[in-house]
Amino acid sequence: MKRKTERVLAALMAATMLAGCGATSKTEKTEEIPAEAQETALSDSADESSDGPVEISYATFMVGSHASAEAETEVINAFNEQYEGKIKVVVEELPSDDAYVDKMKVLAASKSLPDVLIGKNGIRELAIENGQATDIKPYLDEDAEWMKYVGEGAASYNTTEDGKIYSISNQRQLIGYFYNKEMFDAVGITPAKTWDEFMENNKKLKDAGYTPLSLMTGENCWTTNLLLGAYVGTDGDEGNKFMNTFYPESYNTDSMVNGLEMIKTCLTDYSTPDAVGAIYANAANSFEQGQTAMIPNGPWMCPDFTDETKSLPGFGDKVGVALYPGDGLFTQYEVGYILCTEGKSDAEKAAALEFLKFKTGAYAQSVFLEKAGVLPLTENVALSDEYKAANPLLVDLIEQSANAKYTFGNFDNQAYSSVMDEFAVSYPELVYGEISAADMAQNLTDAIAKNK
């Protein structure tokens, strides 16, 4: 079977390379794979599956109102159309990040994860532990065309200490925060250069009748943890080192405790009444409906600002983007997609690999750029002049990124899943005075052991 597997994979990779040569930076109809190469690859799969297309499983949380839902649907449909009769992606849709992570953890415990999925919040590590995850590095090494669009940065970011790669992203992240220029102008403030000035701006906004911040402690505490991470990441060399460390051994640092004190004040005095327990959709809606002045978030949110089904009419003209105080910026790659096909048939392995390549290749990166506002992995998928003209906020953020003094990752990518769960448990206790900031830092540290 080893020889058969190699033949199937080699043929499919050859098909991918031929397809990739015609990729462009614009979202167009999926590139056609030459019939001869496609037939060679997929007829081998058919030897093992004569009852129709090879079916592979895929789970996603990018559905409904998610900022990437439209791009996700387009990429999956394009793949199924291109491989009709050969490969079919069977999708399980989960309604939120929480639902997705919870379901994948359950499936990991029974070694029944989907063939392809995003390995966020510790799911990748669980897949490695249970033996389902496949080392992707050999396939990257063998496929120069795929690697061209993945790039050394994304590959290096997800390389383990023993030189293996268990996940690949399809986007690069630059994350600052968005602000309502009308509200800032009305109060006479500009984006803060220091954290003291940031808190002063919050007070001025509140005193003028505005709610300063869109924060939330439900799900993965996304916007709140971005603000916390930015504070820690700009707190000198030690804080910055902490926010660039994968799976730190302790959260009992001065930067974390001081940052949590600031977050407590922000949640208590400067955010919406529903911030404690709110999910991302609540925080996003508050900003897009002109109810708050700032939201920490990435450029994938930009398309929402001009979508009148999500934002107020003309809202896009009111939004500015800024680095965090201290000239801080989240710059990183996502954990990305993992391949869980160990123990599967040769045909399933080959088909899942082909979908992984498609999902992280030039076409998918172009779609996610244009439909979801996320940056591609390399300059080989370029931002067209038309795209730049239509997306000034993203261009502004890219230009500001050159002036970032501190860059760092976020908790979602760098903390154990048990720690992420603890954030959501401890924030309400912190806000309601049941624990101190130091207690919460200890709770996060204690949570590390739950992942071991």
PyMOL commands that set and color helices and strands:
alter all, ss='L'
color gray80, all
select helices_A, chain A and resi 2-20+35-48+69-82+97-109+123-129+137-142+144-157+181-187+195-207+222-233+236-242+254-269+280-288+299-305+315-318+346-360+362-372+385-390+392-401+411-414+417-431+437-451
alter helices_A, ss='H'
color red, helices_A
select strands_A, chain A and resi 54-60+87-93+116-118+172-180+211-213+292-297+319-322+328-333+337-339+406-408
alter strands_A, ss='S'
color yellow, strands_A
deselect
rebuild
show_as cartoon
